[in-house]
Amino acid sequence: MSTMWTVLLLCVSVYLCVPSRSYGAFIISRDVQQDSDGTIHKLLKKRSVNSAQIEVQSVKIKCKVASRFANTVMTTTALNKANVSQEVFFEVELPKTAFITNFSMEIDSKTYVGEVKEKEKAKKQYEKAVSSGQTAGLVKASGRKMEKFSVSVNIAANSNVTFTLTYEELLQRRFGKYEIMIRVKPKQLVQHFEIAADIYEPQGIAFLDAYATFITNELLPLVEKTVTDKKAHLSFSPTLDQQRKCPDCDGTLIDGDFFIKYDVNRVQDLGDIQIVNGYFVHFFAPADLQRLPKNVVFVIDRSGSMIGKKMEQTREALQTILGDLYEEDHFGLITFDHKINKWRPSLSKATKENVNAAKTFVKTIQPRGWTNINDAVLRAVDILIAAEKNKTVPGNSASMIILLTDGDPTYGERNLDIIKNNVQTAIGRNMSLFCLGFGFDVDYNFLDVMAKQNDGLARRIYEASDAVLQLQGFYDEVSSPLLSEVRFNYPEDTVNSLTGSYFKQLFNGSEIVVAGQLNDIEMNDFAVEVSAQGAENDFVVKGQASAQKWDTIFPDQEYIFGDFTERLWAYLTIQQLLDKKDKGTPEEKVNATTEALELSLKYNFVTPLTSMVVTKPENEDKPEDALIADKLTEDQRTDTSVPSRTVPQTSYRYTSSPVNWVDGDPHFIIELPDKNDALCFNINDKPGTIFNLVKDPLTGTVVNGQTIGDKKVDPASKKNTYFGRFGIIHEKFGIRLMVSTQEILVSEHGKQTKLFWSDNTSVKGLNIDLQVTKDRSLTVTLRNSVKFVIMLHKVWKKHPYHQDYLGFYTLDSHLFSQRVHGLLGQFYNGVQFEVSELFAGKDVDKSDAFMFVKGHRILVTRGWQKDFRKDVKNGENVPCWFIHNNGTGLIDGDLTDYVVSGLFKTN
């Protein structure tokens, strides 16, 4: 049976789930990172057919919210209108904090339902399929809040498939509102498209807004909203014609995010308590509380890796944050690299004069050294403890430390467990620690655990143009504490299995949620007490929790969705057990893991401890096939603007595929887009030496280069060498390519072709494409693999000294394996370094510094090299840190280790 390929892309976010593309017994998981799906993309491009043969008949997103607990069901039906079977692909985006609870596929009236299993047991089925040569599906982070997984299914001719996915999540209150976001990108017109949301809030709905980024004036009336005291219903269901971009085109307007934002009434100091079927949930966010004064120490990383945009954005954000301090607040500033510097020895009151002085200081912060996190945080603890001991801050104030760093500790105490223990011991629950990890070079799990151990939280700051807003936004969340030392007390003989009941602080615009079980399922009321420290005196409220029947509150509704209060309790309990698994004692970790696994299996939640397995129907092409779709933890989320791949923790994660090259005399340039920076070095050897530039044993790719010298040496100049010939080998494709300044010779499986620089020409082979731009460049594209560009530098033939030479540029270095090496190749998977101690160099226009890289401390110079791709004559300046002495300390081993005996030799 022939199989055709079609792609349907329906990207759905926080409260929408859309089936997607890949292969397999479907395994939804939460902690395994996979490689890129770039190969699939190329296969689809190569074998694509008219997408009209696959018709998406319906997309329905149903979201129900009962007391902040959201249950979302997404159903998609597609019809194969072709007379042959087709593999149809779908993509799904999920909120990273949601738990998947069900996934099913209905094919030819038969339903395949997912089963949640312990992760290790589920993996065995997946690994068996992979070992038999089948294709594994992929999941990668999608933006900052979502993750994307893929699934595919073979649909017989004139048959349809229906995908249904369900997930649940507790809505978080931030800045005084709850938010539901649905991302819809169907990429085509849909016969029946519908988004519907029902919200049930016994406290009453204070306000509700709905809008979408793609809404036009014509679509606006289709957003129907009905809000009563305690219920809201929203729907959006455009017809086929209303979805069109224009009357005669097939493009769809439905492309963007659909938002629902609301809040509930807050009148009782005790909060709202719901009792349903033996479980209760307590929501606490009292209105009209006076703000607590706060004591905050900002601990700012100024190590060498913060150089460039990150430091600029940090300084800019601090200007605004300092300006937002209230006068009754007290604050301090610590900057650190391998040295710790305090702005002032003690806390300062946030007067206008002190804030302005701090802003002036912030402008002077410059990156320079290594990273001593341990001593920096401990110094901040000392400042806060001294202020409380000396009573220079109000007794009812809330103390906190905000740490911002972009890397791992590289100086002083570097053992992460010891650092966490030192910080926890020093803080002793007397203050909160908030950790901000800038970019993807940080060990996020280390920051996350350290924050949670000290009553705080961690947040990743993404390296992007809005990093300033991210920093300010985080500060805004924690800038206004309303209560401290918040404790919830319930009768011990009445309730059990409580989620966390102690909270260090309650912040303005947020909400505390506590859930538990009742000892007697028939019990309808019990006593409640909440105590805390308020702005002026102790805050204590007491009351009685009483059960109200939901059919009385909402008489016209059947049961909302299952035992939602029980499931909310399970959701919260699992989340807190997972935190305890990371931060507790060894015994607590074992017990928390066991309990969290039991609850995950009982309530059919996909968590870091479980996987959901769906067995797909067999067919003659794939009798046993498997897909693993990961639900990534935050520490496993890497940069998402390039295809996901496994990256060592010691390397940079690139926001775009870096271009690494060698050109000129010969200058090696290592591009680091995430750092907005580059490294460079020269090699000096006698003309005729052949160096290995790239060697990848897994892909079979080898690139060697042979140096040439000048025609004759200018007595007033140093001896220069350049690359005059390159040899490129791809063993699996049977390719040999020789490029010199005179000609280009290519051999593919013994068939040879000669090209010349004097012509604009292109050649398409079975596995290689060559394109010559006359007297300028050669672009080499290996099929479904990497791309190289070789630049030709023409020199006046009568020049007394110089002659033509070549430059070599790698455009798709991320497609090489982790085992790639060579003078250039060793950097394709990234390199970690820190620059410190800038000082004036021998050249007055260039600064020197010390770099810590690959265990070496080496002298480097700030300079620049040339990128000749756009301007082959003059080139473009590329700032870089220059490593002296043939790259010693940066390259692995010695320069002589890279010398080979022939242009097509590997040793």
N, C-alpha and C positions, 0 to 999 in steps of 0.2 A: 504494500500500500504506500503510495507516495504521500509525503507530508509537506505541507506548505507552512510558511512562518508569517505571522502577523503580530504586530505589537499594539496593545491597547494600554495607554498610560493614564491612570486615574490616580493622581497623587492626593491623598487625603490625610489631614493632620488631626489635631488634638482630639476631636470627637467624631472622626470619620475614618473608617478603615476600608480600603479598597483592595481586592485581590490583585496579584501582580504576577511577575514572571520568574521562572526558573524551573528546576526539575525536582520531583521526588516524592518519597514518603515525606510528608511535610513536617518538619521539626521546628517549632518556634522555641527559641532558647534565649538566655539572657547574659551569657558571659563568654562566648567564643568569638574571636575576631577572625574574619575570613579575608581572602584576597580579593582583588578587583574583579569586576564582572566585565571588564573591557573586551574580553574575547567574545562574550555573548553579543555585545553590541555590534562587533564587526560581522559576526555570523548573521545577525538579523539584517544588517545592511546588505550583505551579499545575497541573501536569499529572500528578501522581502517581496511581498505580493501586494495586490490592491487591497488596502485595508477595508474597502467597502464590502468585501466578502465576509468579513466578521462584523456583525451588527450588534452594538450594545443596546439591548432592548430596554433595560432599566437600571437606574442607580438610585437606591433609596437609603437615606441615612436617618435613622430614628434614634433620638437621644432623649432619655428620660432622667430627670434629676429629682431625687427625693431627699430633702434635707442635705443638700450639697453633694450627695453621693450620686455620681453620674454613671448610667449604664447606656452604652452606645452599641447599636446593632446596625451594621452596614450590609446591604444585600445588593449584589450585582448579577444581572443575567445577560449572557451574550449568546448569540446564535451564529453558527457557522453556515453561511448561505452557499458555500462552495460545494462542488460535487466530489471533493476529496477531503480527507481529514486534515485538520490544521492544528498546530501547536499555538495556543493563544497565551500571551503573556500579560500579566497585570502587575502593577506596583502598588505597594501599600506604605503609607506613612502613619506612624503611631506616636502618641506622646510618650516620651521616655519614662514617665512616672506611672504609666497605666499598667494594669495586669490584664493580659489576654485571658479570657475565660472560656471561649469556644471558637472553633473554626470548623466549617464544614463545606463540602463540595457536593452538589447534586448533579450527577451526570447520567443521562439516559434513565431517569426515574430512580436511580440508585444513589443513596446518600452516603458519603464517606465522612465520618465524624472524628474529630481529634480526641486524643486521650492524653491527659496529663500524667507524665511519669517522672520518677526520679531522674535527674539529669544524666547520671552515669549509665543508667539502664537504657535511656532513650538514645544515648550516643552510640551504643553498640549497633543498633539497627542502621544508623547513619554511616558509621565507619565500615560496616560490612558492604554497604552499597558503594561507598567510595573506593574500597579496595578492589571491587569488581570492575572498576573503570567507569562508573557512572559519574555524572556531573553534580557537584554540590551547589546548592543555591547560596546566595550571599545576603548579608545584611550589613548596612553601614549607617553611621550617624547621618542624619539629614538636618542640616542647620543646627540651631542651638537647642531646640526643644523637642525635636522628633528624631525618630530613627525609621529607616526604610527596610522592608524585607520583600522578597520576591517569591512568586509561585507561578507555575505554568501547568497546563493540562492539555492533552490531546483531545480535540473535539471531532467526532465523526461527522461526515457530510450531513448537512441539514439537521444537525442536532444542536442542543444548547447546553449550557452549563450555568449553574447558579452558585455563587460563592456567598457565604454568610460568615461574618466575623463579629465577635462580641468582645468588648473589653470594658473594664470598670475602673473608676478612679474617684478619689475624694477631691473635690475642687478646693483649691487653696485661695484664701482671701489675701489679696495684696492691694495696698493703696485703697482700701475701703470698698473693694468689689471682687466678685468672682468672674472668671472669664472662661468661655467656651469658644474655641477656635476650630473651625472646620476648613481645611484646605482642599479645594476642588480644582483639579486640572484634568478634565476628561479628554482633552485634545481632539474631541470630535463631538458632533451632535448626538444627543441621547434621546430616544423616543419618550421615555418616562423618567424624568429627573425630579427628585424630591428631597428636600431637607426639612425635617420636622423635629421640633423640640418641645417637650412638655416639662414644665418646672413646677414642683410642689414644695412650698415652704410654709410650714405651720406658723412661723413667726410673722408671716406677711411679707410681701415683696415691696421694698421701699422704692426701687426704680428698676427699669429694665430697658436696655438699648440694644438694637440689632442693626448691623450694617455689614457691608462687604466691600472689599477693595475693587471688585469688578462691577459694582452696581452702576448702571447708567440711569439717566432720567426715565428711560423707557422701562427698565427693570425694577425701579424703585417701588412702584405700586404693587409688585408681586410679592414683596416681603410683607406678609400678613402677620400682625401681632395682636394678640388679645391678652390683656392683663387684668385680672381681678385681684381681690385682696390677697389671696394665698396661692393663686395659680397663674400660670402664664402658658400660652401656646403660641408658637411661632412656626411659620411654614414658608417655604420658597419653592415653587414648582413651575418653572417656565415651560411653555410649550416648545416644540421643535423650532417653530418659526421665531419665537421670542429669544431663543438661544443664538440665533444667527448674527454674525457680525454685520452682514448686509443681506438684502432680500435674495440675491442671486448667488451667494457664496455659501460654502460648507463650513467655514470657520466659526468657532463658538466664542461667545462673550464670556462663558463661564470659565474663568481662569484666575484664581486668586484665593483669598481668605474670607471666610464668613465668620463674623464675630457676634457673640451674645455676651453682654456684660450686665450684671445685676448685683444688688445687695438686698439684705433683709432688714426688717424693722428691729430696732434694739432699744427696748425700754426698760427691761428688768436687769438690775445689777447682777442677779444670779445667773443670767443667761437662759438658754433654751435647752430643755432636756426632753428627749424623745424616748419613750419606752414601748417596745414592740416585741412580743413573743419571747419574753425573758431576757432581752438584751436592751441596753440603754446607750444613748450617746448624748454627751453634754457639750454644747457649743457656748463658748465664753468670749465675749468681746463687748463689754459694757460701754455705753455711750457717755460722752461728756466727762471723761476723766482728765484731770490736770496732768500735764507732762512732767516727768521726773527730770531733774537736772542730771546731766551725765558727765562722766570723766572718761575721756578717750585718749589713747595714745596711738598715733599712726606710726607704724613700723614699715619703712619704705626701703625696698631693695634697690641699691644703686650699683650693683655689680656690673662688670663689663658687658654682660649679655643684655643689659637694659639699654644699651646704646641705641641711638636713633629714635624712631617713632615712639617706641614704648615709653621712654623717659619723657619725651615731649608731651605725650598724652597724660602721663601720670602727673607731671607738673601742672598741666592745664586743669585736670580734674581737681587737684588739691586746692587750686585757687578758688574754685567754686565751693567745694566742700567746707573749706575754712570760713568762707563768707557766710555759709549757712548755719554756723554754730550759733547757739543762743547765748546771750550774755551770762546766764547763770551756769553755763557749762564750763568745765575745765578741760584743758587739752595739753598734749605734748607731742613732740615729733622726734623720731629716731630714724636716722638713715644708716644703712649698713652695707658694707661689702665684706672684706675680711677684717675691717676695723668698724667699731661701733661708735657713732657720733650722736650725742644728744643736742638738740637745738638749745634747750635750756635744761639745767640740772633737775628741775621739778616742774610740776604742772603749772600752767598759767590760766588765769581766768580769761574767758573769751571776750574781753573788752575790745573795742574798736582798735585801740592802739596795739594790743597784743596780736590781734588777728592780722593787722597790716604788717607787723614785724615778721610774723610767721610766713606770710605770703612772699615777702622779700627774701626770706631764707630759702623758701621752696624754689625760687627762680635760680638759685645758685647750685642746686643739686646736680651733680654730674656723675655719670657711670664711670667706674674705673677698676674695681677690684674683684675678688672672689666672693663667695657667698657663705656667710656665717649666720645661719638662721637661729641656731641655739642661743648664742649669747645675745642676739638682738632682742628676741622675745623675752628672755629672762631679764634684760635691762628694763624693758617696758613694765614687767611685773613689779620690779623693785620700785619704779617711780610711782605706780598706783598704790602699792602697799604703804610706801612712805607718806603719801598724801593722806591716806585714811588714818594712819597712825598719828600723824601730826595734826590731824583734824583741820587740814587746810581746804577740805572739800565738804559739802553738806553731808550730814549723816544719812539722809534718805536718797542719796544719789546712786545712779547705776554706773558701774565701771566696766569698761570694755577695751580690748586691744583689737585693732584692725591691721592685719599683716598683709602686705602686698609683695609677692615675689614671683619671679619668672623662671626659677630654676631650682635644682636640688642643692643641698648643702655641699660645698666643696672646700670649706675651710673650718678649722676648729673641730667641734664634734660633728662627725658625719654619719654616725650610726643612727638611723631613723628611729629605732625603738628607744634608744637612750634619750634622744631629743624629746620624743613624746613623753617619756617618763619624767624627764627633768621639768618640762613645761607643766605637766599635770600636777606634779608635786609642788611646784612653786606657786601655781595659781590657787590650788586648794579650794576650788569652788567659790572664790571670793570675787571673781570677775568672769566675763565671757571673752572668748577668743574667736574672732572671725578671720578666716583665711581666704584671700583672693589669689588665685593662681592665674598668672598672666600668660596666655598662650598654651602650647601643647608640650613644652619641654619640662614642665613641672611634674613631679610625682603627685598626681591629684589625690590618690588614695591616702598618701601621707598627710596632706593638708586636711582632707576630709575627716580622717580619724582624729587628728589632733584637735580640730575644731569641735567635733562632737564630744570628745572627752572633756572639753572645757565649756560646755553649755553654749556653744556657738554653732556656726555652720560654715561651709566652704562654698565658694562660687568660682566658676571659671570665667575669666575675662578674655573674650576672644580678640585676637589681634586683627582689628578692622578699623575702618574710619570712625566708627561710633564707639570706640573703646572708652572715650571720655564720658559719654552718656551712660555706658555700662557701669563705670565706677561711681558716677554720681547717683545712678539709680539704685545701686546696692546700698550706698550710704543713706539714701532717703528712706529705705526700708527699715533701717535700724537707728535712725537719727532721733526718733522720738519715743523713748520708753515711757510707758504709762504706769506700769506696775513692775515690781521686782519681787523675787522670792515667792512666786505664786504656787499655792498648794491647794489641791482639791481633796476634801475629806468626805468619805462616805462610810456608813456603818459597816464594820468588818463582818458582822453577822448577817448582812443583807446582800452585799455584792462580792464578786470575786473576778479574777482574771482581768484586772484593770490594765488598760494601757497606761502610758506614762501619766503620772498625776502631779509631778513637780516640774515647774518651768522657771528658768532663771529670770526671764523678762517677758512682758507682753508689750508689743510695739504697736504704735498707732497704725490703724488700717489693717491689722492682721487679726487672727482669731486662734484661740486655743481649743482643741477638740480632745475630749477624753471619752472613752467607751469602756464598757464592761458587761459582765453577765450578772443576773439576779440569782440568788440562791434558790428562790422560789419563783417558778415561772408564772404563778398566779398573782404574785405581788404587783400591786398597782401604784404604790407610792413608797418613798423613803426619804430620809433627811439628807440634806446636802449643805456643806459649808465650804466657802472659798475664802482663803486668807492670803494677804499679800502686804507688801510695803507700798503705800501710796505716796503722793507728793508731799502731803502735809502730816499724815499720821497713818496708823495701821488701817488697812482696808480689810474689812471682814463682813461678809454677807452670808446669811443663813436662810434656808427655805426648805420647801417640801417639793420633791419631784412627783408628779402625778401623771399616770398614763391617760392618754386620750386615744380613743379608737379612731383609726384612720378613716373608717367608713362613716364616722360622724363628721370629721373635719372635711373630707371630700366625699360626700354622699353619692355623687354621680360617677365616681370612678371605681373600677374594680381594683384589685390589689395592684399596686404600682409596678413593682418588678421584684418578685421573690421576697425573701426575708432580708430586705435591704439593710436594716439596722444590724443584723447579725453579720452580714457580709462587710459592712463598714467596719465593724469591730475587728473582723478577721484581717481586713486590708491594713488597718492601723497597727494591729499587733504584729503582723508579718514585717511591716516596714521597721518597726522598732526592734524586733528581734534581729533583723539583718544589720541594723546599726550596732546592736550589742555583740553580734558575731564578729564585728570588725574591731570594736574598742574594748571589750571586756577581758576578764582574766581567762586563762586557758580553759578552766572548767566552765566558765560562763559562755565562752565561745562554743564549746561542744554542746552544751544544753540548748543554747539559742538556735544553733544550726538544726538540731534534731527537732525542736518544737516548730521552727519556721517551716521545715520540710513537711512535717505532718499536717500543718494547717494549709500549706500550699496544695497538697494532694487532696485534702478533704474538700476544699472549696474550689478546686479546679483552676487555681491561679498559676499562670506562667511567671515564675520568679527566677532569681539567679540560681535557685536550687532545683528547678524543675524544667521540663521540656514538654511541649505538646507535639505528639506524633500523629500524623494523618497518613494512612496508607492510600496511595493513589492506585487507580486501576492499571493493570498490566496491559502492555501492548507488545506487538512483535518486535518493535525496535528497542524497547526498554522494559525487559521483564521484571527487573528490580531496580528501582531508581530512588534516589534520596535527595532531600533538600534540608539544609539546616539554616534556619533564619534566626539570627542572634538578636537578643534584647540586651543591648550593651549597657554595662555599668558606666558611670561617668568617667572613670579612670581609663576605660577602653575606647572612649570616643576620641577619634583622631580627626584631623582636618578633613573636611568633607568636600572641598572644591576639586579634589582629584579623586580617581577611583580608589576605594579603600584597599589598603595593603598592610601587611604586618610590618611594623617599623620598630626597630630596637629602641628601647627607652633612652639609649645614649645618643640618639640622632635627632636632628631637627625634623619636624613634620612640615612639608612644603605646602604652601597655599596654592602654588601652581608648579608645574613640572619645571625644575631648575634647568638652566642651560649651562653646561660645563664645557670649557673649550681650552685649546692651546693654539696660540697664534704668535707671530712675531719672533722674538729672539730667545728660545721659545718661551713664552709666558703662559703659565697654566693658571686658569681662573676658575674658582669654585664658587658658583652662585648660591646664595642662601636667601631665598625670597622671604622666608618667615622673619628673618632678622633684618631685612632690607640692607643686606651687607654681602660681602664676598671676601674670600681668601685668595691669595695669589702667590706664586713662586716661580722662579726661573730654574732652568737646568743648564749647566755648562759642561760640555764634553767635546771631544774631538769630532770633526765632521766625519760622517759615514757611520756613526753609531746608530744601532737600531734599538728602539725602546718599545716595550709593551705598554700600550696605553689602556687597553680594555681587554679583559679576559673573563668570560662568563661560562663556566663549565656546564651549566644547566641549559642555557640556550644555544651553546656551541658557537658563540660569537667571539671573535678575536680581532683587535685592531692594533697594528704595529706602525711605527713611524720611523723613518730614517732621516737623520740630520744632514744638512749640507752647510758649507761655509761660504764666505764671500769669495769672489774671484781672486782677490788678493787683499791682504790685510793693510788697512790704512795705518801707517806708523803712529799717527796721533790718536788712534782709537783702539778700543779693546777688540779682541777676537770675537766675532759674532757667529752664532750658528742658528739655523732655522730648520724647519721640516721641509724636505723636498720631495719625499715619496711617502705614501701611505699604503699599507696592505690590509684589506678587510676580508675576513674569512667567516663564513657561516657553514659549519660542518653539516648540520642537518639538512640545509637547503642545497648543499653542494656548490656553494658560491665562493669564488675568489675574485676580488676586485683590487686592481693595482692603479693607483692614481699618482701621477707625477706632474711636474709643471709643463710637460710637453704633450702627454696623452693619457687616455683612460682605457684600461683593458679590463673587460669583465668576462668571466667564465662561469657558466651555470650548467652543471652536469656535463662538462666537457665542451659545450657549445660556446665559442668565443666571439666577442664583439669588440671592435676598437672605436673609440670616440675621440674627438679632438676639441680642444678649448675654443677653437676659432669658429665654431658653429653653435647656433641655438638648436638643440635637438633633445629628444627624449626617447627612451627605450623602455618597454614594458616586458619583463620576463615573467616566468611562472611565479617566482617568489621574490623578485627584486624589480624595483622601478628606478630608473636613472633620469634625471633632468639636468641638462647643461644650459646654463645661462652664459652666453658668449663672453669669454675672457673675464669671467667674474666668479661663478660658483657652480658646484655640482651638488645636487640634492640626491641622497641615497635613501630609499625607503625599502626596508625589508618587510615582506608581506606579514600583516598582523603583528608587527613588531616595531623595532625602533627606527628612528630617522636620524641621519647624519647630514651635515652640510660641510662641504670642503670649499674654502675660499681660496681663489687664486690671486696672488699679489704680483702684478706685472711691474717690472722695473725697466727703465729705459735701457735698451740693449747695449748702448755705448757707455753705460755707467762704468766708471773705472774700477769700482769695488763690488757693488751689490749685484745680485741676480734674483730671478723670480723665485718665490717660495710659496708655501701653502699654510693654511690654517684649518683646524679641525674642530667642529662644533657638534655636540650631542644634544638633540632636542627632546628625546623621550626617555631620559635616563630612568624614570620610575618603572619602565617596563622590563628592566633587567632584574635578575634574581638577587636574593640576599648574598649570594656567593660571588658576585662580580668583584673584580679587583683590577689592578693595573695602576699606572701613574694617575690616570683620570678615574678609572672605574671604581677605585676604592672609596670615592666620595659620592657615588651615585645614591647611596643609601643614607647620606647625611654625615655630619660630623658635629661634635659638641665642643665648644670652647668658651673660655671666658677671658676677657681682656681687662687688665688692671694697671694702675700706676702709670698713667700717661705722663710723659715728660718731653721737654724739647729735645729734638734729635740733632744729628750733625747737619742735616738740611733744615734751614730755618723755616721752610714751607711745609715740613712734614714732621708730625709728632711720632715719637717712639713710645712703646708700651711693652708690658710683659703679657704673654698669652699662656694660659694653662690649657693644654690640649694633649689628648692621648697620654696623660701622665707626665708630660714634659712641661717645664717652664722655660719659654723661649722668648727672645727679643724679637719684636715685630715693629714694622714701620707703616704708618698710615700713608698710602699712596694711591695710585690709580693705574689701570691698564686699559687696553682698547678692545672694544667690541666692533668688529668690522662688517657685521652682517648687513647693516643698512647703508653704510658709507665705506666702501672698500678702500677708498683713497685715504681718508682722514680718520675714520673710525669714531666711536663715541666713547668718552671717558667713563670708566667704571671704577668707583672708589673701592678700595680693598685693603685688607691687612696683608702686608708683604712679609713672607717668611723667608729669611736669608739662608744662605749655604745650601742651595739645591733642595729647599723644602725640608731640611733636617728637623726632625721633631714632629712635623706634620704628616709626611708620608711614612708609611710602614717600612721599616728596614732602611736600607741604604740605596742610593741611586743605582749602584751597580747591580742590585737585585733585579732590576727591570730590563737589563740589557739582554737581547735575544740574538741568535746567530743568523737569522734570516728574516726577510720581510713577511714570510708566511709560516714562521716557526713560532712555537709556544714556549721554547726554552733556549 
